[in-house]
Amino acid sequence: MRSDARTNMRVVMLIETFPPDYTGAGRQLQSLAPKLAALGVDLLILTSHRGHGVLRETREGVPVVRFGIGEGQSTSFPLRAAAWLLRHGRAFDVLHIHGLTRTAFAAIPVARMMGLRVVLKFTLAGSDDLGVVKASRMAWFKMAILRRVDRFVATSTALVETCRAALGDDSRLRLIPNGVDIDRFAPLDPDERLAVRQAICAETGWDANAPIVVFVGSVELRKGLDLLVAAWEQEIACHRDARLLIVGPTLSEHVSFRSRLEAELRESGLESSVSFADYVEAPEEYLGACDVFAFPSREEGLPNALIEAQAVGLPCVATDIPGITSDVIEDGQTGLIVPQEDPAALADAIVALLSDGGRRSAMGVHARERAVERFSIEQVAEQYRELYSEEKGQTTN
């Protein structure tokens, strides 16, 4: 492993799912890892793949080890990750775990036995936070393991509050938001925007002058796309030329949900105004070419897509997830926050923005400024570098 005089930190990142498999936590780590490497942190990512055997690769200069979890092996990853740490753990200083999963509970005791400090990042409020753990079966046993964690990282105010309540002492808790590559996710110049927009409309058969609302994320119930489809009928009644672009993959376990959405669109006669773009390599181009970002999600940690939309200068309409949505959006300044489970309010907010180009433009400018100020991936990487150095008892320069 390479070392650096500034930090000499060696960190193994443990995450169950990593690109090309699609998760928000995986995408966030994909952005973060090369920035940490540039700061002199030696990294290795330990993760899975859907086939068999062990794969080794390098992504953007960072080594990745993948254990196969093909058919019949889905429960083996926690044990294989723990075994790998037993063999190789002493080569590292810190184990950084992304998500409170079965793998985390298997890895924490082994990491401490091997002398590693442990950082655990929570990724989804209401799912992998300490409040959920304390209310679960075998809570006493799980909390005993979690007492071995040196630092907990929460990405949002909501996660901080639930974890503080569960810990009773927040000395081990740090708030570090998700970050975005503000050079990659940036407003398109007018010519680029027009070219991407024309390409989208050529593929979908839409008029290039039509206002386009965009959603980016996985197609699943948690993301609230059923609410967006329910709101779309009201939207079309006000803006008959409006179009909705849904960008993101449909994983196998969510195929029936997507089929239900498509059936509802057909039954209401709206299918020609909505297009599913599935997974794309450059979501920043789709965001930059559209007019409003809609994000009706029900449950998040701190949504990458919402931060990315703001970074490209797109005004956002998002449902109110307390302590999360308001961490990203300044209501009325960078976007609009609407009540959960309220398609009418969602539609009204989208209509309001599509009807006022000046307001959209001003919100987009403020959104970009906020993303640069608060969510730069370089700033986030520096916060993690400081955290790792803190764990090793070093002072940062």
DOFIKE-538502 format. One record per residue (C-alpha): residue number from 0; residue in three letters; chain; x, y, z. Coordinates in steps of 0.1 Angstrom, whole numbers, plus 5000, padded with zeros to 4 digits. Layout:
! DOFIKE-538502
REC,nr,rest,kette,xx,yy,zz
REC,NUM,ALA,A,X,Y,Z
...
END
This chain:
! DOFIKE-538502
REC,nr,rest,kette,xx,yy,zz
REC,0,MET,A,5000,5000,5000
REC,1,ARG,A,5012,5035,4992
REC,2,SER,A,5018,5059,5021
REC,3,ASP,A,5017,5097,5023
REC,4,ALA,A,5037,5119,5047
REC,5,ARG,A,5007,5141,5053
REC,6,THR,A,4984,5114,5067
REC,7,ASN,A,4999,5079,5063
REC,8,MET,A,4964,5067,5067
REC,9,ARG,A,4954,5032,5055
REC,10,VAL,A,4916,5027,5052
REC,11,VAL,A,4896,4997,5041
REC,12,MET,A,4861,5007,5029
REC,13,LEU,A,4834,4980,5035
REC,14,ILE,A,4802,4983,5014
REC,15,GLU,A,4779,4956,5004
REC,16,THR,A,4770,4970,4970
REC,17,PHE,A,4793,4992,4948
REC,18,PRO,A,4791,5003,4911
REC,19,PRO,A,4784,4991,4886
REC,20,ASP,A,4756,4978,4909
REC,21,TYR,A,4734,5007,4917
REC,22,THR,A,4728,5022,4952
REC,23,GLY,A,4730,5057,4965
REC,24,ALA,A,4757,5047,4991
REC,25,GLY,A,4777,5030,4964
REC,26,ARG,A,4776,5060,4941
REC,27,GLN,A,4786,5083,4969
REC,28,LEU,A,4816,5062,4977
REC,29,GLN,A,4826,5061,4940
REC,30,SER,A,4828,5099,4941
REC,31,LEU,A,4845,5101,4974
REC,32,ALA,A,4872,5075,4970
REC,33,PRO,A,4894,5092,4944
REC,34,LYS,A,4892,5125,4963
REC,35,LEU,A,4904,5108,4995
REC,36,ALA,A,4932,5091,4975
REC,37,ALA,A,4942,5125,4962
REC,38,LEU,A,4945,5137,4998
REC,39,GLY,A,4970,5110,5005
REC,40,VAL,A,4947,5084,5021
REC,41,ASP,A,4955,5048,5011
REC,42,LEU,A,4922,5031,5003
REC,43,LEU,A,4909,4996,4994
REC,44,ILE,A,4872,4989,4988
REC,45,LEU,A,4858,4956,4999
REC,46,THR,A,4825,4948,4983
REC,47,SER,A,4805,4922,4964
REC,48,HIS,A,4796,4912,4928
REC,49,ARG,A,4767,4892,4914
REC,50,GLY,A,4788,4864,4900
REC,51,HIS,A,4811,4838,4917
REC,52,GLY,A,4846,4839,4930
REC,53,VAL,A,4868,4868,4939
REC,54,LEU,A,4874,4897,4915
REC,55,ARG,A,4901,4923,4919
REC,56,GLU,A,4902,4955,4900
REC,57,THR,A,4913,4992,4902
REC,58,ARG,A,4887,5020,4898
REC,59,GLU,A,4901,5055,4894
REC,60,GLY,A,4933,5044,4911
REC,61,VAL,A,4916,5027,4941
REC,62,PRO,A,4919,4989,4944
REC,63,VAL,A,4886,4970,4948
REC,64,VAL,A,4882,4935,4960
REC,65,ARG,A,4848,4918,4952
REC,66,PHE,A,4834,4886,4967
REC,67,GLY,A,4808,4868,4945
REC,68,ILE,A,4773,4866,4959
REC,69,GLY,A,4758,4847,4930
REC,70,GLU,A,4729,4823,4934
REC,71,GLY,A,4730,4805,4967
REC,72,GLN,A,4757,4827,4981
REC,73,SER,A,4738,4859,4992
REC,74,THR,A,4744,4852,5029
REC,75,SER,A,4781,4845,5025
REC,76,PHE,A,4793,4881,5021
REC,77,PRO,A,4794,4890,5059
REC,78,LEU,A,4814,4859,5067
REC,79,ARG,A,4838,4863,5037
REC,80,ALA,A,4844,4900,5046
REC,81,ALA,A,4851,4891,5082
REC,82,ALA,A,4875,4863,5071
REC,83,TRP,A,4893,4888,5048
REC,84,LEU,A,4897,4912,5077
REC,85,LEU,A,4912,4884,5097
REC,86,ARG,A,4938,4878,5071
REC,87,HIS,A,4946,4914,5060
REC,88,GLY,A,4932,4937,5086
REC,89,ARG,A,4966,4945,5102
REC,90,ALA,A,4977,4962,5070
REC,91,PHE,A,4951,4990,5077
REC,92,ASP,A,4945,5017,5103
REC,93,VAL,A,4907,5022,5099
REC,94,LEU,A,4877,5002,5088
REC,95,HIS,A,4851,5025,5074
REC,96,ILE,A,4817,5007,5071
REC,97,HIS,A,4790,5021,5048
REC,98,GLY,A,4756,5011,5061
REC,99,LEU,A,4745,4993,5092
REC,100,THR,A,4740,4958,5077
REC,101,ARG,A,4746,4922,5087
REC,102,THR,A,4781,4926,5073
REC,103,ALA,A,4788,4955,5097
REC,104,PHE,A,4779,4934,5127
REC,105,ALA,A,4802,4906,5115
REC,106,ALA,A,4831,4929,5107
REC,107,ILE,A,4832,4952,5137
REC,108,PRO,A,4844,4926,5163
REC,109,VAL,A,4870,4913,5139
REC,110,ALA,A,4883,4947,5130
REC,111,ARG,A,4887,4956,5167
REC,112,MET,A,4904,4923,5173
REC,113,MET,A,4929,4932,5145
REC,114,GLY,A,4936,4966,5160
REC,115,LEU,A,4916,4987,5135
REC,116,ARG,A,4897,5017,5145
REC,117,VAL,A,4861,5016,5132
REC,118,VAL,A,4840,5043,5115
REC,119,LEU,A,4804,5035,5107
REC,120,LYS,A,4784,5057,5084
REC,121,PHE,A,4746,5056,5085
REC,122,THR,A,4730,5058,5050
REC,123,LEU,A,4692,5057,5054
REC,124,ALA,A,4671,5072,5081
REC,125,GLY,A,4645,5048,5094
REC,126,SER,A,4664,5018,5081
REC,127,ASP,A,4700,5016,5093
REC,128,ASP,A,4701,5041,5121
REC,129,LEU,A,4705,5034,5158
REC,130,GLY,A,4669,5042,5167
REC,131,VAL,A,4659,5012,5145
REC,132,VAL,A,4685,4990,5161
REC,133,LYS,A,4673,4997,5196
REC,134,ALA,A,4638,4988,5186
REC,135,SER,A,4648,4956,5169
REC,136,ARG,A,4651,4920,5181
REC,137,MET,A,4684,4912,5200
REC,138,ALA,A,4689,4949,5204
REC,139,TRP,A,4711,4944,5235
REC,140,PHE,A,4734,4922,5215
REC,141,LYS,A,4736,4946,5186
REC,142,MET,A,4742,4976,5208
REC,143,ALA,A,4770,4957,5226
REC,144,ILE,A,4787,4953,5192
REC,145,LEU,A,4781,4989,5183
REC,146,ARG,A,4798,5000,5215
REC,147,ARG,A,4831,4989,5198
REC,148,VAL,A,4826,5015,5170
REC,149,ASP,A,4849,5045,5175
REC,150,ARG,A,4830,5071,5154
REC,151,PHE,A,4795,5072,5139
REC,152,VAL,A,4789,5094,5109
REC,153,ALA,A,4755,5107,5102
REC,154,THR,A,4748,5125,5069
REC,155,SER,A,4717,5145,5079
REC,156,THR,A,4701,5163,5109
REC,157,ALA,A,4675,5135,5112
REC,158,LEU,A,4702,5108,5115
REC,159,VAL,A,4721,5129,5140
REC,160,GLU,A,4690,5133,5162
REC,161,THR,A,4680,5096,5161
REC,162,CYS,A,4715,5085,5168
REC,163,ARG,A,4720,5110,5196
REC,164,ALA,A,4688,5098,5213
REC,165,ALA,A,4700,5062,5210
REC,166,LEU,A,4735,5068,5223
REC,167,GLY,A,4727,5092,5251
REC,168,ASP,A,4762,5106,5244
REC,169,ASP,A,4771,5122,5211
REC,170,SER,A,4809,5123,5216
REC,171,ARG,A,4814,5096,5190
REC,172,LEU,A,4789,5111,5165
REC,173,ARG,A,4799,5133,5136
REC,174,LEU,A,4778,5151,5110
REC,175,ILE,A,4793,5148,5075
REC,176,PRO,A,4770,5152,5046
REC,177,ASN,A,4771,5135,5013
REC,178,GLY,A,4790,5154,4986
REC,179,VAL,A,4789,5160,4949
REC,180,ASP,A,4815,5166,4923
REC,181,ILE,A,4806,5202,4915
REC,182,ASP,A,4828,5202,4884
REC,183,ARG,A,4810,5172,4869
REC,184,PHE,A,4775,5183,4881
REC,185,ALA,A,4775,5218,4868
REC,186,PRO,A,4751,5239,4847
REC,187,LEU,A,4754,5232,4810
REC,188,ASP,A,4763,5260,4786
REC,189,PRO,A,4734,5269,4763
REC,190,ASP,A,4747,5249,4733
REC,191,GLU,A,4753,5218,4753
REC,192,ARG,A,4719,5221,4770
REC,193,LEU,A,4702,5224,4736
REC,194,ALA,A,4721,5194,4722
REC,195,VAL,A,4712,5171,4751
REC,196,ARG,A,4676,5183,4751
REC,197,GLN,A,4673,5176,4714
REC,198,ALA,A,4687,5142,4718
REC,199,ILE,A,4663,5134,4746
REC,200,CYS,A,4633,5146,4726
REC,201,ALA,A,4645,5127,4694
REC,202,GLU,A,4645,5095,4715
REC,203,THR,A,4612,5101,4731
REC,204,GLY,A,4594,5118,4703
REC,205,TRP,A,4587,5149,4723
REC,206,ASP,A,4587,5185,4711
REC,207,ALA,A,4621,5201,4720
REC,208,ASN,A,4603,5231,4733
REC,209,ALA,A,4583,5212,4758
REC,210,PRO,A,4589,5218,4795
REC,211,ILE,A,4606,5187,4810
REC,212,VAL,A,4603,5176,4846
REC,213,VAL,A,4630,5151,4856
REC,214,PHE,A,4634,5125,4884
REC,215,VAL,A,4667,5107,4890
REC,216,GLY,A,4669,5076,4912
REC,217,SER,A,4660,5039,4914
REC,218,VAL,A,4624,5031,4903
REC,219,GLU,A,4609,5018,4936
REC,220,LEU,A,4581,5025,4960
REC,221,ARG,A,4604,5042,4986
REC,222,LYS,A,4612,5069,4960
REC,223,GLY,A,4575,5079,4958
REC,224,LEU,A,4571,5076,4921
REC,225,ASP,A,4536,5064,4926
REC,226,LEU,A,4529,5099,4941
REC,227,LEU,A,4546,5116,4911
REC,228,VAL,A,4525,5096,4886
REC,229,ALA,A,4493,5104,4906
REC,230,ALA,A,4503,5141,4905
REC,231,TRP,A,4511,5140,4868
REC,232,GLU,A,4474,5140,4857
REC,233,GLN,A,4469,5173,4875
REC,234,GLU,A,4501,5186,4860
REC,235,ILE,A,4491,5177,4825
REC,236,ALA,A,4457,5194,4830
REC,237,CYS,A,4476,5227,4836
REC,238,HIS,A,4505,5222,4812
REC,239,ARG,A,4494,5199,4784
REC,240,ASP,A,4528,5201,4767
REC,241,ALA,A,4547,5192,4799
REC,242,ARG,A,4568,5160,4799
REC,243,LEU,A,4582,5138,4827
REC,244,LEU,A,4615,5120,4824
REC,245,ILE,A,4623,5092,4849
REC,246,VAL,A,4660,5084,4849
REC,247,GLY,A,4672,5054,4869
REC,248,PRO,A,4674,5017,4870
REC,249,THR,A,4646,4992,4879
REC,250,LEU,A,4662,4965,4900
REC,251,SER,A,4647,4930,4897
REC,252,GLU,A,4628,4932,4930
REC,253,HIS,A,4610,4964,4918
REC,254,VAL,A,4599,4953,4883
REC,255,SER,A,4563,4947,4895
REC,256,PHE,A,4562,4983,4909
REC,257,ARG,A,4573,4998,4876
REC,258,SER,A,4548,4977,4857
REC,259,ARG,A,4521,4991,4879
REC,260,LEU,A,4532,5026,4872
REC,261,GLU,A,4532,5020,4835
REC,262,ALA,A,4497,5005,4837
REC,263,GLU,A,4484,5035,4855
REC,264,LEU,A,4499,5058,4829
REC,265,ARG,A,4483,5038,4801
REC,266,GLU,A,4449,5038,4818
REC,267,SER,A,4450,5076,4823
REC,268,GLY,A,4462,5083,4788
REC,269,LEU,A,4494,5098,4800
REC,270,GLU,A,4520,5073,4787
REC,271,SER,A,4531,5095,4758
REC,272,SER,A,4540,5123,4783
REC,273,VAL,A,4562,5101,4805
REC,274,SER,A,4594,5083,4795
REC,275,PHE,A,4616,5059,4815
REC,276,ALA,A,4653,5064,4807
REC,277,ASP,A,4665,5036,4829
REC,278,TYR,A,4702,5038,4840
REC,279,VAL,A,4724,5063,4823
REC,280,GLU,A,4761,5069,4827
REC,281,ALA,A,4758,5107,4827
REC,282,PRO,A,4728,5118,4848
REC,283,GLU,A,4743,5153,4850
REC,284,GLU,A,4735,5158,4813
REC,285,TYR,A,4699,5148,4817
REC,286,LEU,A,4696,5171,4848
REC,287,GLY,A,4712,5200,4830
REC,288,ALA,A,4688,5197,4800
REC,289,CYS,A,4656,5198,4820
REC,290,ASP,A,4635,5225,4837
REC,291,VAL,A,4624,5212,4872
REC,292,PHE,A,4636,5183,4894
REC,293,ALA,A,4609,5163,4912
REC,294,PHE,A,4619,5142,4942
REC,295,PRO,A,4588,5127,4960
REC,296,SER,A,4609,5102,4981
REC,297,ARG,A,4595,5088,5014
REC,298,GLU,A,4628,5077,5030
REC,299,GLU,A,4664,5089,5026
REC,300,GLY,A,4697,5094,5044
REC,301,LEU,A,4708,5125,5025
REC,302,PRO,A,4698,5120,4988
REC,303,ASN,A,4726,5123,4963
REC,304,ALA,A,4702,5130,4935
REC,305,LEU,A,4687,5161,4952
REC,306,ILE,A,4722,5175,4958
REC,307,GLU,A,4733,5168,4922
REC,308,ALA,A,4702,5185,4908
REC,309,GLN,A,4709,5216,4928
REC,310,ALA,A,4746,5215,4917
REC,311,VAL,A,4735,5217,4880
REC,312,GLY,A,4713,5247,4889
REC,313,LEU,A,4680,5230,4887
REC,314,PRO,A,4651,5241,4910
REC,315,CYS,A,4637,5212,4930
REC,316,VAL,A,4604,5201,4943
REC,317,ALA,A,4607,5175,4970
REC,318,THR,A,4586,5159,4997
REC,319,ASP,A,4593,5169,5033
REC,320,ILE,A,4614,5142,5050
REC,321,PRO,A,4620,5159,5084
REC,322,GLY,A,4656,5167,5091
REC,323,ILE,A,4667,5156,5056
REC,324,THR,A,4650,5175,5028
REC,325,SER,A,4655,5208,5046
REC,326,ASP,A,4692,5200,5049
REC,327,VAL,A,4695,5202,5012
REC,328,ILE,A,4667,5226,5000
REC,329,GLU,A,4661,5261,5013
REC,330,ASP,A,4623,5262,5009
REC,331,GLY,A,4614,5291,4986
REC,332,GLN,A,4650,5299,4977
REC,333,THR,A,4665,5268,4960
REC,334,GLY,A,4633,5248,4956
REC,335,LEU,A,4599,5240,4971
REC,336,ILE,A,4592,5215,4999
REC,337,VAL,A,4558,5199,4999
REC,338,PRO,A,4540,5175,5024
REC,339,GLN,A,4545,5138,5022
REC,340,GLU,A,4518,5116,5006
REC,341,ASP,A,4502,5146,4989
REC,342,PRO,A,4501,5143,4951
REC,343,ALA,A,4480,5175,4948
REC,344,ALA,A,4506,5196,4967
REC,345,LEU,A,4534,5180,4946
REC,346,ALA,A,4515,5189,4914
REC,347,ASP,A,4508,5225,4925
REC,348,ALA,A,4545,5231,4933
REC,349,ILE,A,4556,5217,4899
REC,350,VAL,A,4529,5238,4881
REC,351,ALA,A,4540,5269,4900
REC,352,LEU,A,4576,5265,4888
REC,353,LEU,A,4568,5256,4852
REC,354,SER,A,4546,5287,4851
REC,355,ASP,A,4573,5311,4862
REC,356,GLY,A,4606,5310,4842
REC,357,GLY,A,4621,5339,4862
REC,358,ARG,A,4615,5322,4895
REC,359,ARG,A,4630,5289,4881
REC,360,SER,A,4661,5308,4870
REC,361,ALA,A,4666,5325,4903
REC,362,MET,A,4661,5293,4923
REC,363,GLY,A,4686,5275,4900
REC,364,VAL,A,4713,5301,4907
REC,365,HIS,A,4707,5299,4944
REC,366,ALA,A,4707,5261,4942
REC,367,ARG,A,4741,5260,4925
REC,368,GLU,A,4755,5284,4951
REC,369,ARG,A,4743,5263,4980
REC,370,ALA,A,4756,5231,4965
REC,371,VAL,A,4791,5246,4960
REC,372,GLU,A,4791,5261,4994
REC,373,ARG,A,4779,5231,5014
REC,374,PHE,A,4782,5199,4994
REC,375,SER,A,4815,5199,4974
REC,376,ILE,A,4829,5164,4974
REC,377,GLU,A,4864,5179,4981
REC,378,GLN,A,4851,5194,5013
REC,379,VAL,A,4835,5161,5023
REC,380,ALA,A,4867,5142,5016
REC,381,GLU,A,4887,5167,5038
REC,382,GLN,A,4863,5161,5066
REC,383,TYR,A,4868,5124,5064
REC,384,ARG,A,4906,5128,5062
REC,385,GLU,A,4904,5148,5094
REC,386,LEU,A,4882,5121,5110
REC,387,TYR,A,4906,5093,5101
REC,388,SER,A,4936,5113,5114
REC,389,GLU,A,4916,5120,5146
REC,390,GLU,A,4912,5082,5149
REC,391,LYS,A,4949,5076,5146
REC,392,GLY,A,4957,5103,5171
REC,393,GLN,A,4973,5126,5145
REC,394,THR,A,4969,5163,5140
REC,395,THR,A,4959,5174,5106
REC,396,ASN,A,4977,5202,5088
END
